[in-house]
Amino acid sequence: MFSTKRISQLKKDIESLFESATTNHIFPGAVLGISFGLSHEKKKLCFFYGKHSYFPDQINTAKETYYDLASLTKPLATTLAVLCLLKKSIVSLNDTLPSLLAGDWDGEKKNITLKQLLSHCSGFPAYRPYYEIAKGLSFQEAKEKIFLQLFKEPLVYHPGSKSEYSDLGFMLLGRIIEEKSGILLNEYVANNVLKPLGLEENLWFGALDGGNKKGIIFAPTENCPWRKKILCGEVHDDNCYVMGGVAGHAGLFGNIEGVLSLTSFLLDQWYGRAAHPNYANKDLASFFARVGGSTWALGFDTPAPTASSGGRYISEKSVGHLGFTGTSFWIDYPRKLSMVLLSNRVHPDRNNNKIKEFRPVLHDSIIKNLYL
């Protein structure tokens, strides 16, 4: 598939990049997964660099390390769950909010569609610190209070008139999945998306009501200013935390085997070399297409024309997503390539944004060494 010389040079360049990254505190450590080829012909490479933490009880990163995947929850859990509902004809992309979710919808909200929520053009703002009104409440009380506030949230633009990346839209999608399926989001994703692929032990929501995994090695995230501790195995996203660790926009944890296996499986589906029992390949392929004039597809991102995190060489037909904690994936369809980076760049402080410069350089190095 690729010469030994190319693979050897890739390993050297990657090692040099990560040595520099850890020295310059882009993150304390990281895991990189690369998959190229399809189905039984594919080859996977995984690289482990640095430590979990900058503090004395440092542990080396390893394939067993679980990361807070942050917004990778959106494409890898929530979006795939919506695809399952589509196959069962429980929802359709043109369904509007009043038919999707019980609530007092008024004005333009009545016409917001499932498709607009998925493609970040619903009119909802990017973010609101709802957790501030929910501190001290039980998870269920906080969840209900937040959604009551979200239902009343004013739109910031006319639905469909532009795109603005929105956590709020995906919070609603998580609620829609629960209402339409009759079970909690984490249960629906585990049973319908992950278990058929044997990935339920590699990817799961970090539920805070006793559902979290025991004996798991987590990469810590931020020294949280209001929870007064370094977060480890507890979801970083504030809104998701007060809702119990399970939401449509965040809450998924995973290791490199889980994320790389799932993204490479999506690539196999794209080529018709694999099938999922609970959603259709043709529906998945339609979700990978850009919507309107934005870079957003349905639940997935695509490369920006300039300064893409996927680097200079990534194909325009690629799909991917970033996670706030320092995670990301890109699936380059023409090259049959999947690239996954898991890091905890928010440890111990979310204001560290050096990863923005690192990501494109990393992806450039992978593609140059393997394909150019």
C-alpha positions as CSV (number, residue, x, y, z in Angstrom):
1,M,0.0,0.0,0.0
2,F,2.7,2.5,1.1
3,S,6.4,1.8,1.0
4,T,8.4,1.1,4.2
5,K,10.4,4.2,3.4
6,R,7.3,6.5,3.4
7,I,6.0,5.0,6.7
8,S,9.4,5.3,8.3
9,Q,9.7,9.0,7.3
10,L,6.2,9.7,8.5
11,K,7.0,8.3,11.9
12,K,10.2,10.4,12.1
13,D,8.3,13.6,11.2
14,I,5.4,12.9,13.5
15,E,7.7,12.2,16.4
16,S,9.5,15.5,15.8
17,L,6.3,17.4,15.7
18,F,5.0,15.9,18.9
19,E,8.3,16.3,20.7
20,S,8.1,20.0,19.8
21,A,4.4,20.2,20.8
22,T,4.9,18.8,24.2
23,T,8.0,20.9,24.9
24,N,6.1,24.0,23.9
25,H,3.1,23.1,26.0
26,I,0.6,22.8,23.2
27,F,-0.7,19.9,25.3
28,P,0.9,17.6,27.9
29,G,0.4,14.6,25.7
30,A,-1.6,13.3,22.8
31,V,-2.6,10.3,20.8
32,L,-2.7,10.2,17.0
33,G,-4.5,7.6,14.9
34,I,-4.2,7.2,11.1
35,S,-6.2,4.7,9.0
36,F,-5.7,4.3,5.3
37,G,-7.3,2.0,2.9
38,L,-10.7,0.3,3.1
39,S,-12.3,-2.7,4.9
40,H,-9.9,-5.7,5.3
41,E,-7.2,-3.9,3.2
42,K,-6.9,-0.9,5.6
43,K,-3.9,-0.3,7.7
44,K,-3.9,1.6,11.0
45,L,-1.1,3.4,12.8
46,C,-1.3,4.8,16.3
47,F,1.2,7.1,18.0
48,F,1.4,8.0,21.7
49,Y,3.3,11.0,22.9
50,G,3.9,12.8,26.2
51,K,2.0,12.5,29.5
52,H,-1.5,12.9,30.8
53,S,-0.6,15.9,32.9
54,Y,2.0,18.5,33.7
55,F,1.8,17.6,37.4
56,P,4.0,15.2,39.4
57,D,1.8,12.1,39.0
58,Q,2.4,12.0,35.3
59,I,1.2,8.9,33.3
60,N,2.3,8.2,29.8
61,T,-0.4,8.4,27.2
62,A,-1.4,5.0,25.8
63,K,-4.1,3.3,23.8
64,E,-6.0,2.8,27.0
65,T,-6.2,6.6,27.7
66,Y,-9.7,8.0,27.5
67,Y,-10.3,11.6,26.4
68,D,-13.2,14.0,26.8
69,L,-14.2,14.2,23.1
70,A,-16.2,17.4,23.6
71,S,-17.9,18.4,20.4
72,L,-17.0,15.2,18.6
73,T,-20.2,14.2,20.3
74,K,-22.1,16.1,17.7
75,P,-21.1,14.0,14.6
76,L,-20.2,10.7,16.3
77,A,-23.1,10.3,18.6
78,T,-26.0,12.8,18.0
79,T,-25.8,12.9,14.2
80,L,-25.5,9.1,13.9
81,A,-28.5,8.8,16.3
82,V,-30.5,11.1,14.1
83,L,-29.6,8.9,11.1
84,C,-31.0,5.9,13.0
85,L,-34.3,7.7,13.6
86,L,-34.4,8.7,9.9
87,K,-34.1,5.0,8.8
88,K,-37.1,4.1,11.0
89,S,-39.1,7.0,9.6
90,I,-39.5,8.4,13.1
91,V,-38.3,11.8,11.8
92,S,-37.6,13.4,8.5
93,L,-35.2,16.2,7.7
94,N,-38.0,18.6,6.8
95,D,-39.8,18.1,10.1
96,T,-40.2,21.4,12.1
97,L,-39.7,22.0,15.8
98,P,-43.3,21.8,16.8
99,S,-43.5,18.3,15.4
100,L,-40.2,17.2,16.8
101,L,-40.3,18.5,20.3
102,A,-43.1,19.5,22.6
103,G,-42.8,23.1,23.6
104,D,-44.2,26.6,23.3
105,W,-42.6,27.5,20.0
106,D,-43.5,30.9,18.6
107,G,-42.5,33.2,15.7
108,E,-39.9,31.9,13.3
109,K,-39.0,29.0,15.6
110,K,-42.1,27.2,14.3
111,N,-40.4,26.8,10.9
112,I,-37.0,25.6,12.1
113,T,-36.3,22.2,10.5
114,L,-34.3,19.2,11.7
115,K,-32.0,19.8,8.7
116,Q,-31.3,23.4,9.9
117,L,-30.5,22.2,13.4
118,L,-28.0,19.7,12.0
119,S,-26.4,22.2,9.6
120,H,-26.0,25.1,12.1
121,C,-28.3,27.5,10.3
122,S,-31.3,27.4,12.6
123,G,-31.0,30.9,14.0
124,F,-30.1,29.9,17.5
125,P,-27.0,31.5,19.0
126,A,-23.7,29.7,19.3
127,Y,-23.6,29.5,23.1
128,R,-25.2,30.5,26.3
129,P,-23.9,29.9,29.9
130,Y,-27.0,28.1,31.0
131,Y,-25.1,26.3,33.7
132,E,-25.0,29.6,35.7
133,I,-28.8,29.3,36.4
134,A,-28.6,25.6,37.2
135,K,-25.8,25.3,39.7
136,G,-26.9,23.4,42.8
137,L,-29.9,21.7,41.2
138,S,-30.2,18.0,40.6
139,F,-29.2,16.9,37.2
140,Q,-32.9,16.4,36.2
141,E,-34.0,19.8,37.6
142,A,-31.1,21.5,35.8
143,K,-31.9,19.8,32.6
144,E,-35.5,20.9,32.7
145,K,-34.6,24.5,33.7
146,I,-32.1,24.7,30.9
147,F,-34.5,23.5,28.3
148,L,-37.2,25.9,29.4
149,Q,-34.7,28.7,29.0
150,L,-33.6,27.3,25.6
151,F,-37.2,27.2,24.4
152,K,-37.4,30.9,25.2
153,E,-34.0,31.8,23.7
154,P,-34.4,34.6,21.1
155,L,-33.0,33.8,17.6
156,V,-30.1,35.8,16.5
157,Y,-30.7,35.6,12.8
158,H,-33.5,34.4,10.4
159,P,-33.4,30.6,10.1
160,G,-31.7,29.5,6.9
161,S,-30.2,32.9,6.2
162,K,-26.7,32.1,7.3
163,S,-24.7,29.6,9.3
164,E,-23.5,30.0,12.9
165,Y,-22.0,27.1,14.7
166,S,-24.4,26.4,17.6
167,D,-24.2,24.2,20.7
168,L,-27.8,25.2,21.4
169,G,-29.0,23.6,18.2
170,F,-27.4,20.3,19.1
171,M,-28.7,20.5,22.7
172,L,-32.1,20.5,21.1
173,L,-31.2,17.6,18.8
174,G,-30.2,15.6,21.9
175,R,-33.6,16.3,23.5
176,I,-35.4,15.4,20.2
177,I,-33.7,12.0,20.1
178,E,-34.8,11.3,23.7
179,E,-38.4,12.4,23.1
180,K,-38.7,10.4,19.8
181,S,-37.0,7.3,21.1
182,G,-38.4,7.3,24.6
183,I,-35.0,6.6,26.2
184,L,-32.1,8.7,27.3
185,L,-29.6,9.9,24.7
186,N,-26.7,7.9,26.1
187,E,-28.7,4.7,26.0
188,Y,-30.0,5.3,22.5
189,V,-26.5,6.0,21.2
190,A,-25.0,2.9,22.9
191,N,-27.7,0.5,21.8
192,N,-28.3,1.8,18.3
193,V,-25.0,3.3,17.1
194,L,-22.2,1.7,19.0
195,K,-23.1,-1.8,20.1
196,P,-23.7,-3.0,16.5
197,L,-20.0,-2.1,15.9
198,G,-18.7,-3.5,19.1
199,L,-17.6,0.0,20.2
200,E,-19.7,0.5,23.3
201,E,-16.6,-0.1,25.6
202,N,-14.5,2.4,23.6
203,L,-17.0,5.3,23.2
204,W,-19.6,6.3,25.8
205,F,-21.2,9.2,27.5
206,G,-19.6,10.1,30.9
207,A,-22.9,10.1,32.8
208,L,-22.5,11.6,36.2
209,D,-25.3,9.7,37.9
210,G,-23.3,6.6,38.5
211,G,-23.1,5.4,34.9
212,N,-19.4,6.3,34.5
213,K,-16.9,3.6,33.9
214,K,-14.7,2.4,36.8
215,G,-11.0,1.8,36.6
216,I,-10.6,3.9,33.5
217,I,-7.5,6.0,32.8
218,F,-8.6,9.5,31.9
219,A,-6.6,12.4,30.5
220,P,-7.5,15.3,32.8
221,T,-8.8,18.5,31.4
222,E,-9.2,22.0,33.0
223,N,-8.7,23.2,36.6
224,C,-12.3,24.4,36.6
225,P,-12.7,27.8,38.3
226,W,-16.2,27.1,39.6
227,R,-16.0,23.3,40.3
228,K,-12.8,24.1,42.2
229,K,-10.8,21.0,40.9
230,I,-9.0,19.5,38.0
231,L,-11.5,17.6,36.0
232,C,-10.7,14.0,35.3
233,G,-13.4,11.7,33.9
234,E,-16.0,14.4,34.5
235,V,-17.2,16.2,31.4
236,H,-15.5,19.6,30.8
237,D,-18.4,21.3,29.1
238,D,-20.2,23.3,31.8
239,N,-23.7,23.1,30.3
240,C,-23.4,19.4,29.8
241,Y,-22.0,18.9,33.3
242,V,-25.0,20.4,35.1
243,M,-27.3,18.3,32.9
244,G,-25.6,15.1,34.2
245,G,-22.9,14.6,31.6
246,V,-25.2,13.6,28.7
247,A,-26.2,16.1,26.0
248,G,-26.5,16.5,22.3
249,H,-23.5,18.8,22.0
250,A,-21.0,17.2,24.4
251,G,-20.4,14.4,26.9
252,L,-18.9,11.6,24.8
253,F,-15.6,10.1,26.0
254,G,-13.5,7.7,24.1
255,N,-10.1,6.2,23.4
256,I,-8.1,6.2,20.1
257,E,-9.4,2.7,19.2
258,G,-13.0,3.8,19.4
259,V,-12.7,7.1,17.5
260,L,-10.4,5.7,14.8
261,S,-12.5,2.6,14.3
262,L,-15.7,4.6,14.0
263,T,-14.3,7.2,11.6
264,S,-12.7,4.5,9.4
265,F,-16.0,2.6,9.4
266,L,-17.8,5.8,8.2
267,L,-15.2,5.9,5.4
268,D,-16.0,2.3,4.5
269,Q,-19.7,3.1,4.4
270,W,-19.0,6.1,2.1
271,Y,-17.5,3.7,-0.4
272,G,-20.2,1.1,0.1
273,R,-17.7,-1.4,1.7
274,A,-19.6,-1.6,5.0
275,A,-23.1,-1.2,6.3
276,H,-24.6,-0.3,9.6
277,P,-27.8,-2.2,10.5
278,N,-29.5,0.9,11.9
279,Y,-28.9,3.6,9.4
280,A,-28.5,3.7,5.6
281,N,-25.3,4.4,3.7
282,K,-27.1,6.7,1.3
283,D,-28.4,8.8,4.1
284,L,-24.9,9.0,5.6
285,A,-23.5,10.1,2.2
286,S,-26.1,12.8,2.0
287,F,-25.1,14.1,5.4
288,F,-21.5,14.5,4.2
289,A,-22.6,17.1,1.6
290,R,-22.3,20.8,2.3
291,V,-25.4,22.8,3.0
292,G,-25.9,26.1,1.2
293,G,-22.8,28.3,0.9
294,S,-21.3,27.3,4.3
295,T,-18.7,24.7,5.1
296,W,-21.2,22.8,7.3
297,A,-22.7,19.5,6.2
298,L,-25.3,17.8,8.3
299,G,-23.6,17.2,11.7
300,F,-20.2,17.3,10.1
301,D,-17.8,20.1,9.1
302,T,-15.9,20.3,5.8
303,P,-12.6,22.0,5.1
304,A,-12.6,25.8,5.0
305,P,-11.3,27.3,1.8
306,T,-8.3,28.8,3.7
307,A,-6.7,28.1,7.0
308,S,-8.5,24.8,7.5
309,S,-7.5,22.8,10.5
310,G,-7.1,19.9,8.1
311,G,-4.2,21.6,6.5
312,R,-3.3,22.7,2.9
313,Y,-3.6,19.4,1.2
314,I,-6.8,17.9,2.6
315,S,-9.4,17.2,0.0
316,E,-12.4,19.4,-0.4
317,K,-14.6,16.3,-0.1
318,S,-13.3,15.6,3.4
319,V,-15.5,15.7,6.5
320,G,-14.5,16.2,10.1
321,H,-15.0,18.0,13.3
322,L,-13.1,19.7,16.2
323,G,-13.6,19.3,19.9
324,F,-12.9,22.1,22.3
325,T,-10.8,20.0,24.7
326,G,-8.2,19.3,21.9
327,T,-9.7,16.5,19.9
328,S,-10.4,16.3,16.2
329,F,-10.9,14.0,13.2
330,W,-10.7,14.4,9.5
331,I,-11.9,11.8,6.9
332,D,-10.4,12.4,3.5
333,Y,-12.7,10.5,1.1
334,P,-10.6,10.5,-2.1
335,R,-7.5,9.4,-0.3
336,K,-9.3,6.7,1.8
337,L,-7.7,8.3,4.8
338,S,-8.9,9.0,8.4
339,M,-6.9,11.1,10.8
340,V,-7.7,11.3,14.6
341,L,-6.0,13.5,17.1
342,L,-6.9,13.2,20.8
343,S,-5.4,15.6,23.3
344,N,-6.2,17.5,26.4
345,R,-5.0,21.0,25.3
346,V,-7.3,22.6,28.0
347,H,-5.2,21.1,30.8
348,P,-4.9,22.9,33.0
349,D,-6.2,26.1,31.3
350,R,-8.7,26.5,28.4
351,N,-6.9,29.7,27.3
352,N,-4.1,27.7,25.7
353,N,-4.9,27.9,21.9
354,K,-1.6,26.8,20.5
355,I,-3.3,23.7,19.0
356,K,-4.8,25.9,16.3
357,E,-1.4,26.2,14.6
358,F,-0.4,22.6,15.3
359,R,-3.4,20.9,13.7
360,P,-2.8,22.0,10.1
361,V,0.9,21.3,10.3
362,L,0.2,17.8,11.6
363,H,-2.3,17.0,8.8
364,D,0.0,18.4,6.2
365,S,2.8,16.2,7.4
366,I,0.7,13.1,7.2
367,I,-0.6,13.7,3.7
368,K,2.7,14.8,2.3
369,N,4.5,11.7,3.6
370,L,1.9,9.3,2.5
371,Y,0.5,10.8,-0.8
372,L,2.6,13.6,-2.2
